[in-house]
Amino acid sequence: MKPEQQIRDYYDALDAAWGPQHWWPAASRFEVIVGAYLTQNTSWTNVEKALANLRRARRLSVRGIRNASAPELERLIHSAGNFRQKTQRLKTFVAFLDRQYGGSLPRMFSQPTAMLREQLLALHGVGPETADSILLYAGNHPVFVVDAYTRRILERHGIIQAKANYEEIRLLFERALARAGPWPSRRHVYGSSISSKARGSSHSPSRMSTADRSNQVQVLNEMHGLLVGVGKNYCLKSQMRCEQCPLQKFLPG
């Protein structure tokens, strides 16, 4: 079976098991961007603490980050780790947004995907995963976010080799899921066939997770969240819990 078909089968199985994952949990586009920076090399729990601090201080906005002093931002995002480095990176992003797009996120996200991706990758501290998280979850651009969970699952299932690079994996998912069926027709699954137990990596619905987006973007969004659920609950780095995993039936013999 071709890798593209395998990925579509995985998507169907996980979607049927867990339903909507409500990624990315945020109230605004800018909150998604800040979260994408803060989650580098730390847990989401620590990011949530930092976001809550920024929100209380009324700094969770382009203007808020622009006007805050570096020491203030470092204090507010301390829980996310590498707070001095991340403060500088947030300041760099806002400076880029001001310089290139007059401080306007809508203007920035209206640019062609490939061009904007290249601009984001040119910013200090922005790698492919961070750039694609911003593009997909904040900008509704049709890109797939490849993380350690994705790579681990695909390697263990024999779909990719260890030497596969980020771009190979990203393009594989984008090709495969471009042919996935209409996502909205799947919504009836949620709440009917799903138990009260683990639902992958699902979050409570938020303004950003329920925003209108194209079918292609929604499918890419859901697939990333679903694979995170597999990686966090079953396909752990040091332990494999294949017996309970919705993807167990797809393991090579």
C-alpha positions, -999 to +999 in steps of 0.1 A: +000+000+000+013+035-008+022+057+021-004+083+011-032+057+014-018+045+047-019+080+061-055+085+049-064+052+066-048+064+098-067+096+097-100+079+092-093+055+121-082+082+145-110+106+135-136+078+141-121+070+175-116+104+189-133+131+168-124+168+168-092+176+187-098+214+189-063+225+180-049+251+185-066+262+218-064+300+218-086+331+217-068+349+189-043+345+161-016+363+180-021+340+210-014+310+187+018+327+175+030+334+210+022+299+220+041+285+190+072+303+203+067+295+239+062+258+234+097+253+220+114+228+243+089+229+271+055+214+280+021+229+271+013+231+309+042+256+313+031+275+282-004+279+296+010+294+327+030+319+307+000+328+285-022+333+316+004+357+329+006+377+297-032+378+295-035+391+331-009+418+324-027+427+291+004+419+271-011+391+249-013+412+218+010+427+192+008+461+210+014+444+243+046+426+232+058+457+213+054+480+243+065+457+271+101+459+283+123+429+280+126+424+318+088+425+321+083+399+294+110+377+308+091+377+341+058+370+326+069+340+305+094+326+330+075+294+334+080+285+297+118+282+301+145+299+281+126+331+289+154+355+278+157+338+245+120+336+239+115+372+249+139+383+222+123+360+196+088+374+204+102+410+201+119+400+168+086+386+154+067+418+163+095+439+147+092+419+116+054+422+115+057+460+120+084+464+093+069+441+067+031+444+073+025+475+093+017+454+124-012+437+106-017+400+110-044+398+084-021+415+059+007+391+067-015+360+065-029+371+031+005+365+015+012+333-005+020+304+017+055+296+002+066+333+004+054+338+040+069+305+051+102+316+037+100+349+056+091+332+089+119+307+085+143+336+081+135+349+115+159+340+143+146+311+164+119+300+139+124+264+126+100+245+103+078+232+131+073+267+146+068+283+111+042+257+101+024+259+134+020+297+128+009+292+092-016+264+099-031+273+132-030+311+132-031+317+094-052+288+081-026+280+055-026+244+041+007+231+056+012+201+079+031+204+111+057+176+116+068+170+152+086+143+171+054+123+177+047+122+139+082+110+131+082+084+158+048+069+148+056+067+111+091+052+118+076+025+140+049+017+114+075+015+087+060+044+066+092+065+067+129+058+074+149+074+102+168+095+076+136+111+063+138+149+066+112+173+078+102+185+043+098+149+030+074+141+058+055+174+055+049+170+018+039+134+022+011+144+046+000+173+024-003+150-007-021+123+013-046+145+030-054+167+000-076+137-010-093+132+024-130+133+024-150+164+036-142+169+073-176+185+084-195+153+075-175+136+103-187+158+131-216+135+140-190+110+153-181+133+182-203+126+212-220+095+198-194+068+194-167+083+216-164+072+252-157+094+281-121+081+282-091+095+265-099+115+233-064+117+219-050+151+227-083+170+225-088+204+241-119+223+250-134+243+221-119+277+217-124+307+194-094+296+172-101+259+173-137+264+160-129+292+135-141+288+099-114+272+076-112+253+044-116+215+044-080+210+035-068+232+064-092+215+088-080+180+079-044+190+083-052+206+116-071+175+129-044+151+117-017+168+136-037+169+168-047+132+164-011+121+160-001+140+191-028+120+209-012+088+197+023+099+207+013+112+241-009+082+251+003+052+233+035+056+211+057+069+239+094+075+234+104+048+260+073+026+259+048+013+234+012+007+244+001-008+211-027-030+225-049+000+233-039+022+204-064+029+176-035+024+151-026-010+165-042-028+135-020-010+111+013-022+126+035-042+102+034-079+108 
